[in-house]
Amino acid sequence: MSEASKEEIREIVLETLKEAETMRRADVKEVVREAVQETLLMLGVDAKDPLVMQQDMHFVRELRTASEKVRSRGLLALIGVLVVALAGAAWVGIKQAIGAPG
């Protein structure tokens, strides 16, 4: 074999290896894409329309923050009712202790 033919063979081998690597990366990307799509579908999310998916995630975030606000305000209201009840009981106790009428 001449030197030129060895160089040509080397170039062909390198080019073939590059194509194989590119094909493997493309295959991996496709497999990952399919796995993510299937996982999202199993979770009940249709990822074919990203804008709708973003709106859904925004709604879920708003729902979560609203729920947290309701919980904290409900706890605050409960504490307020307990404080008022304790203050009322203390007031009635003080009135009875000093013998004040009704």
C-alpha positions in Angstrom: 0.0 0.0 0.0 1.1 3.5 -0.7 1.3 6.2 1.9 -1.7 8.0 0.3 -3.9 5.0 0.6 -3.0 4.6 4.3 -3.9 8.2 4.9 -7.2 7.8 3.1 -8.0 4.8 5.2 -7.2 6.6 8.3 -9.4 9.5 7.3 -12.3 7.1 6.4 -11.9 5.4 9.8 -11.9 8.7 11.7 -14.9 9.9 9.7 -16.8 6.7 10.4 -16.0 6.9 14.1 -17.2 10.5 14.2 -20.5 9.5 12.5 -20.9 6.6 14.9 -20.4 8.9 17.9 -22.9 11.4 16.5 -25.4 8.7 15.9 -25.0 7.5 19.5 -25.5 10.9 20.9 -28.6 11.4 18.8 -29.9 8.0 19.9 -29.2 8.9 23.6 -31.0 12.2 23.2 -34.0 10.5 21.6 -34.2 7.9 24.4 -34.0 10.5 27.0 -36.6 12.6 25.3 -39.0 9.6 25.1 -38.3 8.7 28.8 -39.1 12.2 29.9 -42.2 12.4 27.8 -43.4 9.0 29.2 -42.6 10.0 32.8 -44.5 13.3 32.4 -47.5 11.5 30.9 -47.5 9.0 33.8 -47.7 12.1 36.1 -50.6 13.4 34.1 -48.7 16.2 32.4 -48.9 16.6 28.6 -45.5 18.2 27.6 -46.4 18.6 24.0 -47.5 22.1 24.6 -45.0 23.8 26.9 -47.0 27.0 27.4 -50.0 25.1 28.8 -47.6 23.1 31.0 -46.1 26.3 32.3 -49.6 27.7 33.0 -50.4 24.5 34.9 -47.3 24.7 37.0 -48.0 28.4 37.7 -51.6 27.5 38.8 -50.2 24.8 41.1 -47.7 27.3 42.7 -50.5 29.8 43.3 -52.7 27.1 44.8 -49.8 26.1 47.1 -49.1 29.6 48.2 -52.8 30.3 48.8 -53.1 27.2 50.9 -50.1 28.3 53.0 -51.7 31.7 53.5 -55.0 30.1 54.6 -53.2 27.8 57.0 -51.2 30.6 58.6 -54.2 33.0 58.8 -56.4 30.2 60.2 -53.8 29.5 62.9 -53.6 33.2 63.7 -57.4 33.4 64.0 -57.4 30.3 66.3 -54.7 31.9 68.5 -56.7 35.1 68.6 -59.9 33.3 69.7 -57.9 31.4 72.4 -56.4 34.6 73.7 -59.8 36.4 73.8 -61.3 33.4 75.6 -58.5 33.3 78.2 -58.8 37.1 78.7 -62.6 36.7 79.2 -62.1 33.9 81.6 -59.5 35.9 83.5 -61.9 38.9 83.6 -64.8 36.8 85.0 -62.4 35.3 87.5 -61.2 38.7 88.7 -64.7 40.1 88.9 -65.7 37.1 91.1 -62.6 37.4 93.2 -63.4 41.0 94.1 -67.0 40.3 94.5 -68.3 42.7 91.9 -71.9 42.1 90.8 -72.7 40.6 87.4 
